Amino acid sequence: MEKLHAKKSLGQNFLVDANVLTRIANVVNISPDDRILEIGPGKGALTAFLAQAAKHVVAVELDKRMVAFLREQFNQAGNVEVVEDDILDTDFHRLLAQRWDGKWKAAANLPYNISSQVLFKFIDNRTFFSELVLMLQKEVGERLVARPCTKEYGILSVFCQLYFVSC
């Protein structure tokens, strides 16, 4: 298979640092009964960590090259399902509720260019999730925790502070 490079047009930035991957996986605090939605698995580095401990991982990837790579990489894993879709167009009821009616966890290294839209999608679909563990660009994180009367404060700050607990 061809060497897979990140596509700038998709805002891709592949996680490769084992320390960062371990920290994210530890924050997710996976139990053997957990079902996890992973957004933008890229080359599957985080997917591998999640799959080691979770009951089921649904990895949603937009990039066709990565979908083929991931399906090949995880074809022997009985608990990883790779779904080719744009997370912004994904119907969470169709994707998640039809697979399991309990609460899901979500994990992602979100591209900056879609972070706000994905966060609003999570807000609209918050009843599907018990926990979201998201790695975001610093500027997005600053907007999430911004205080009123600051330049970072906006509608995303208001809704995320209203509906989510950040750590």
C-alpha positions in Angstrom: 0.0 0.0 0.0 1.2 3.5 -0.7 2.8 5.6 2.0 0.0 7.5 3.7 0.6 11.2 4.2 -1.7 13.6 6.1 -4.0 15.6 3.8 -3.8 19.3 4.7 -7.2 19.8 3.1 -8.8 17.5 5.7 -6.9 19.1 8.6 -5.2 15.7 9.2 -2.5 15.5 11.8 -1.7 11.9 12.8 -1.0 11.0 16.4 2.2 9.0 16.7 3.6 9.9 20.1 3.1 6.9 22.3 3.1 9.1 25.4 0.3 11.2 24.1 -1.7 8.1 23.0 -1.2 6.5 26.4 -2.4 9.7 28.1 -5.5 9.9 26.0 -6.3 6.3 26.5 -5.8 6.7 30.3 -8.2 9.7 30.3 -10.8 7.7 28.5 -10.6 5.2 31.4 -11.9 2.3 29.3 -13.7 -0.5 30.9 -14.3 -3.9 29.2 -18.0 -3.0 28.6 -17.4 0.4 27.0 -18.4 1.2 23.5 -16.4 4.0 22.0 -16.9 6.3 19.0 -13.6 7.4 17.5 -13.7 10.4 15.1 -11.0 10.6 12.5 -8.8 7.6 13.4 -6.3 8.4 10.8 -3.7 5.6 10.8 -5.3 3.9 13.8 -2.8 4.6 16.5 -5.4 5.6 19.1 -7.8 3.0 17.7 -5.3 0.3 18.7 -5.1 1.6 22.3 -8.9 1.8 22.5 -9.5 -1.6 21.0 -7.2 -3.2 23.6 -9.6 -2.5 26.4 -13.1 -1.6 25.0 -15.9 -4.0 24.0 -16.5 -2.2 20.7 -14.9 0.7 18.8 -16.7 2.4 15.9 -14.1 4.5 14.0 -15.6 7.1 11.7 -13.1 8.2 8.9 -13.8 10.4 5.9 -10.5 9.8 4.0 -11.1 6.7 1.7 -7.3 5.9 1.7 -7.4 5.7 5.5 -10.6 3.6 5.5 -9.0 1.0 3.4 -5.8 1.1 5.5 -7.8 0.8 8.8 -10.0 -2.0 7.5 -6.9 -4.0 6.6 -5.1 -3.1 9.8 -8.0 -4.1 12.0 -9.6 -6.9 10.0 -8.7 -9.5 12.6 -9.9 -7.4 15.5 -13.4 -8.5 16.3 -14.2 -5.3 18.2 -13.3 -2.6 15.7 -15.7 -1.3 13.0 -14.4 1.2 10.5 -17.2 3.4 9.0 -16.5 5.6 6.0 -18.5 8.8 6.6 -18.2 12.5 7.3 -18.8 12.9 11.0 -20.5 16.2 10.3 -23.2 14.4 8.3 -23.3 11.3 10.5 -26.7 10.4 12.0 -25.7 9.4 15.5 -29.0 7.5 16.0 -28.3 5.4 13.0 -24.6 5.0 13.8 -24.8 4.4 17.6 -28.3 3.6 18.9 -28.8 0.9 16.4 -25.6 -0.8 17.6 -26.2 -0.4 21.3 -28.8 1.5 23.3 -26.5 2.4 26.2 -24.2 5.4 26.6 -21.1 5.6 24.4 -17.8 7.3 25.1 -16.1 9.4 22.4 -12.4 9.9 21.7 -10.8 12.0 19.0 -7.9 14.2 18.0 -10.1 16.7 16.2 -8.9 18.8 13.2 -9.0 22.5 14.0 -11.1 23.2 10.9 -14.1 21.1 12.1 -13.7 21.3 15.9 -16.5 23.8 16.5 -18.9 22.0 14.2 -18.2 18.6 15.9 -18.6 20.1 19.4 -22.0 21.6 18.3 -22.9 18.1 17.0 -22.0 16.6 20.3 -24.1 19.2 22.1 -27.1 18.3 19.9 -26.5 14.6 20.5 -25.3 14.6 24.1 -27.8 12.0 25.3 -25.8 9.3 23.4 -22.6 9.9 25.4 -21.4 9.4 28.9 -18.0 10.9 28.2 -16.1 12.9 25.5 -12.3 12.9 25.4 -11.2 15.2 22.8 -7.8 16.6 21.9 -8.2 20.1 20.5 -6.0 22.8 19.2 -5.0 25.2 22.0 -7.1 28.1 20.6 -10.3 25.9 20.5 -9.6 24.9 24.1 -9.2 28.5 25.1 -12.6 29.3 23.5 -14.3 26.4 25.4 -13.2 27.7 28.8 -13.3 31.5 28.0 -14.8 33.8 30.6 -17.4 36.5 29.6 -16.1 39.8 28.3 -13.0 38.2 26.7 -12.3 38.1 23.0 -12.4 34.2 23.1 -15.8 34.1 24.7 -18.7 33.2 22.3 -21.6 30.9 21.6 -19.3 27.8 21.8 -18.1 28.9 25.2 -21.6 29.3 26.5 -23.0 26.0 25.2 -19.9 23.9 26.2 -19.9 25.4 29.7 -23.6 24.8 30.0 -23.6 21.2 28.9 -20.1 19.8 29.5 -17.6 19.6 32.4 -14.1 20.2 31.2 -11.0 19.0 32.9 
